[in-house]
């Protein structure tokens, strides 16, 4: 996740520099295509980070539910022990 964030920061800085006109004054032949490419890379990075965050969140929810199940099973076992 840290690497995605670093890549995203670099792309945002490059995009900002290209919007200022500094990047493409370095004799790049197709500035429109380069700017489009940078924006697509930023979009892909954002989607990947969002997907990773959401998948980690779901995983965390599953772990909480599994913990609740284990606690309830222990309570059932304790109640069965008391009933005998």
C-alpha positions as CSV (number, residue, x, y, z in Angstrom):
1,X,0.0,0.0,0.0
2,X,2.9,2.3,0.7
3,X,4.3,1.8,-2.7
4,X,1.0,2.6,-4.4
5,X,0.9,5.8,-2.4
6,X,4.4,6.7,-3.4
7,X,3.7,6.0,-7.1
8,X,0.5,8.1,-6.8
9,X,2.4,11.0,-5.3
10,X,5.0,10.9,-8.1
11,X,2.3,10.8,-10.7
12,X,0.4,13.7,-9.2
13,X,3.6,15.8,-9.0
14,X,4.3,15.0,-12.7
15,X,0.8,15.9,-13.6
16,X,1.1,19.2,-11.7
17,X,4.4,20.0,-13.4
18,X,2.9,19.2,-16.8
19,X,-0.1,21.5,-16.1
20,X,2.3,24.3,-15.4
21,X,4.0,23.7,-18.8
22,X,7.4,22.9,-17.3
23,X,7.5,19.2,-18.1
24,X,6.6,19.6,-21.8
25,X,9.1,22.4,-22.4
26,X,11.7,19.6,-22.3
27,X,11.0,18.9,-26.0
28,X,8.4,16.2,-25.6
29,X,6.8,15.7,-29.0
30,X,3.3,14.8,-28.0
31,X,2.4,16.8,-24.8
32,X,-1.4,16.0,-25.0
33,X,-0.8,12.3,-25.2
34,X,1.7,12.4,-22.4
35,X,-0.7,14.4,-20.2
36,X,-3.4,11.9,-21.0
37,X,-1.1,9.0,-20.2
38,X,-0.2,10.6,-16.8
39,X,-3.9,11.2,-16.0
40,X,-4.7,7.5,-16.9
41,X,-1.9,6.3,-14.7
42,X,-3.2,8.4,-11.8
43,X,-6.7,7.1,-12.3
44,X,-5.5,3.5,-12.4
45,X,-3.4,4.0,-9.2
46,X,-6.4,5.5,-7.4
47,X,-8.6,2.6,-8.4
48,X,-6.0,0.1,-7.2
49,X,-5.6,1.9,-3.8
50,X,-9.3,2.1,-3.4
51,X,-9.7,-1.6,-4.2
52,X,-7.0,-2.6,-1.8
53,X,-8.5,-0.5,1.0
54,X,-11.9,-2.0,0.4
55,X,-10.5,-5.6,0.3
56,X,-8.6,-5.0,3.6
57,X,-11.8,-3.6,5.1
58,X,-13.7,-6.7,4.1
59,X,-11.0,-8.9,5.5
60,X,-11.1,-7.1,8.8
61,X,-14.9,-7.6,8.9
62,X,-14.5,-11.3,8.4
63,X,-11.9,-11.5,11.2
64,X,-14.3,-9.7,13.6
65,X,-17.1,-12.1,12.7
66,X,-14.9,-15.2,13.1
67,X,-13.9,-13.9,16.6
68,X,-17.5,-13.5,17.5
69,X,-18.3,-17.0,16.4
70,X,-15.4,-18.4,18.5
71,X,-16.7,-16.4,21.5
72,X,-20.2,-17.7,21.1
73,X,-18.9,-21.3,20.7
74,X,-17.0,-21.0,23.9
75,X,-20.1,-19.7,25.7
76,X,-22.1,-22.6,24.3
77,X,-19.5,-25.0,25.6
78,X,-19.5,-23.3,29.0
79,X,-23.3,-23.5,29.2
80,X,-23.2,-27.2,28.2
81,X,-20.7,-27.8,31.0
82,X,-22.9,-26.1,33.5
83,X,-26.0,-28.1,32.4
84,X,-24.3,-31.4,33.0
